[in-house]
Amino acid sequence: MKRLEPNIDISECQLEELTADEQQLVKKAIEATDRAYAPYSHFSVGAAVLLANGRVVVGCNQENAAYPASLCAERTALFAAGAQYPDTPVVMLAVAARTSRGDLQDEPVSPCGSCRQVLIETETRFRRPVRIILYGRRCLYVMDGIRHLMPLSFSKF
């Protein structure tokens, strides 16, 4: 039996180590947490997407008593970007979250499986990786493409 070791490359850094554009995108994701509708989980998530045309589209989680009808911040932002700018590639995604007390998460929050699959489809659609920044007060995780969170993903790209 041969052991496979996927190539996962995730950097840990501080906000100040990011470029000005990356820092601005993270701040937009943090701001979006204030607009989340999370009466059931009390876990407010915000996301911000930078498009190739320089536009930023934000999203936040929207919960519903019928949980499958809820939508995560990442998908809200990505779907809004696709609806408004269908032919414009996504360059970068930043995600931040608040606890039930309203504090920003200490550790970075990782996208759920559905959001990961949507990111795979986004990269496939535009044939380019999306830079992903996951915010936490203690540190941030940065990766160039969803394959670093989903190394054995199903994709044409």
C-alpha positions as CSV (number, residue, x, y, z in Angstrom):
1,M,0.0,0.0,0.0
2,K,1.3,3.4,-0.9
3,R,0.6,6.3,1.4
4,L,-0.5,9.6,-0.2
5,E,0.2,12.9,1.3
6,P,-1.8,15.7,-0.2
7,N,0.0,19.0,-0.8
8,I,-1.8,21.4,1.6
9,D,-0.3,24.8,1.9
10,I,-1.9,27.1,4.5
11,S,-0.1,30.1,6.0
12,E,-0.7,31.5,9.4
13,C,-0.2,35.2,9.8
14,Q,-1.3,38.4,11.5
15,L,-3.6,41.0,9.9
16,E,-0.7,43.5,9.5
17,E,1.2,41.0,7.4
18,L,-1.4,41.1,4.7
19,T,-1.4,43.5,1.7
20,A,-3.6,46.6,2.0
21,D,-6.2,45.0,-0.4
22,E,-6.3,41.8,1.7
23,Q,-6.7,43.8,5.0
24,Q,-9.5,45.8,3.5
25,L,-11.3,42.7,2.4
26,V,-11.0,41.2,5.9
27,K,-12.4,44.4,7.4
28,K,-15.4,44.1,5.0
29,A,-15.9,40.5,6.1
30,I,-15.8,41.6,9.8
31,E,-18.3,44.4,9.1
32,A,-20.6,41.9,7.4
33,T,-20.9,39.8,10.6
34,D,-22.9,42.7,12.0
35,R,-25.6,42.1,9.3
36,A,-25.9,38.4,9.9
37,Y,-29.3,36.9,10.8
38,A,-28.5,34.1,13.2
39,P,-31.3,33.8,15.8
40,Y,-30.8,30.0,16.1
41,S,-27.1,29.4,16.2
42,H,-26.1,32.9,17.5
43,F,-23.0,32.5,15.3
44,S,-22.7,35.5,13.0
45,V,-20.5,35.0,9.9
46,G,-19.5,37.6,7.3
47,A,-17.8,37.1,4.0
48,A,-16.3,39.5,1.4
49,V,-15.4,38.6,-2.2
50,L,-13.0,40.6,-4.3
51,L,-13.7,40.3,-8.0
52,A,-11.2,40.8,-10.9
53,N,-12.8,44.1,-11.7
54,G,-12.0,45.5,-8.2
55,R,-15.6,45.3,-6.9
56,V,-16.2,43.9,-3.5
57,V,-19.4,41.9,-2.7
58,V,-20.3,41.0,0.9
59,G,-22.5,38.4,2.4
60,C,-23.5,37.1,5.8
61,N,-25.3,34.0,7.1
62,Q,-29.1,34.0,6.9
63,E,-30.7,31.5,9.1
64,N,-34.2,30.0,9.0
65,A,-36.2,27.8,11.4
66,A,-36.2,25.3,8.6
67,Y,-32.4,24.9,8.7
68,P,-31.9,23.6,5.1
69,A,-33.3,26.9,4.0
70,S,-30.5,28.8,5.7
71,L,-27.5,30.1,3.8
72,C,-23.9,30.6,4.8
73,A,-22.0,33.9,4.5
74,E,-19.6,32.5,1.9
75,R,-22.4,31.2,-0.4
76,T,-24.4,34.4,0.1
77,A,-21.4,36.5,-1.1
78,L,-20.4,34.2,-3.9
79,F,-23.9,33.8,-5.3
80,A,-24.5,37.6,-5.0
81,A,-21.2,38.2,-7.0
82,G,-22.3,35.6,-9.6
83,A,-25.7,37.3,-9.9
84,Q,-24.3,40.8,-10.2
85,Y,-21.1,40.1,-12.2
86,P,-21.6,36.7,-13.9
87,D,-18.6,36.9,-16.1
88,T,-16.2,38.4,-13.6
89,P,-13.8,36.0,-11.9
90,V,-13.5,35.8,-8.1
91,V,-10.0,36.7,-7.0
92,M,-10.2,36.5,-3.2
93,L,-12.6,35.5,-0.4
94,A,-12.3,36.6,3.3
95,V,-14.4,35.1,6.1
96,A,-14.9,36.3,9.7
97,A,-17.3,35.2,12.5
98,R,-18.6,36.4,15.9
99,T,-19.6,34.3,18.9
100,S,-22.9,34.4,20.6
101,R,-21.5,37.1,22.9
102,G,-20.7,39.3,19.9
103,D,-17.0,38.9,20.1
104,L,-14.9,38.1,17.0
105,Q,-13.7,34.5,17.0
106,D,-10.3,34.0,18.4
107,E,-9.5,31.2,15.9
108,P,-10.2,31.3,12.1
109,V,-13.5,29.8,11.0
110,S,-13.4,27.4,8.1
111,P,-16.1,27.1,5.4
112,C,-18.6,24.2,5.7
113,G,-18.7,21.4,3.1
114,S,-21.4,23.1,1.0
115,C,-19.4,26.3,0.9
116,R,-16.2,24.4,0.0
117,Q,-18.0,22.8,-2.9
118,V,-19.3,26.1,-4.1
119,L,-15.7,27.4,-4.0
120,I,-14.6,24.5,-6.0
121,E,-17.3,25.3,-8.6
122,T,-16.3,29.0,-8.6
123,E,-12.6,28.0,-9.3
124,T,-13.7,25.6,-12.0
125,R,-16.0,28.2,-13.6
126,F,-13.3,30.8,-13.9
127,R,-10.4,28.3,-14.2
128,R,-8.4,30.1,-11.5
129,P,-7.8,29.6,-7.8
130,V,-9.5,31.9,-5.3
131,R,-7.2,33.2,-2.5
132,I,-8.9,32.4,0.8
133,I,-8.4,34.4,4.0
134,L,-9.9,33.0,7.2
135,Y,-9.9,35.6,10.0
136,G,-9.4,35.0,13.7
137,R,-8.3,37.5,16.4
138,R,-5.3,35.3,17.3
139,C,-4.3,34.7,13.7
140,L,-5.4,34.4,10.1
141,Y,-5.1,31.4,7.8
142,V,-4.3,32.2,4.1
143,M,-4.3,29.8,1.2
144,D,-4.2,30.0,-2.6
145,G,-7.2,27.9,-3.6
146,I,-9.8,25.6,-2.2
147,R,-7.7,22.5,-2.9
148,H,-5.8,23.3,0.3
149,L,-9.0,22.7,2.3
150,M,-10.4,20.0,-0.1
151,P,-7.3,18.2,-1.5
152,L,-9.3,15.3,-3.0
153,S,-12.1,17.4,-4.4
154,F,-14.1,16.6,-7.5
155,S,-13.4,19.2,-10.1
156,K,-12.7,19.7,-13.8
157,F,-10.2,22.5,-13.0
